[in-house]
């Protein structure tokens, strides 16, 4: 069964990632891009319902972490 919230979560995570990428320094940008690629490419390589939910939870946690990073850097007030 397909998760109906997946496109919304993907949009929120990508938006938070873009703001965090803009706020980050070079070393942090590489880490952010690596995590983002792993969360969006690996599910297509390993197709399993259990892993799908793990990657979904990882995207949610990554989005929250990006939001916290943005607030910590002072990009959003």
Buried (B, 14 or more C-beta within 10 A) or exposed (E): EEEEEEEEBBEBBBEBBBBBBEBBEEEBBEEBEEBBEEBBEEBEEEEEEEBBEBBBEBBBEBBEBBBEBBEEBEEEE
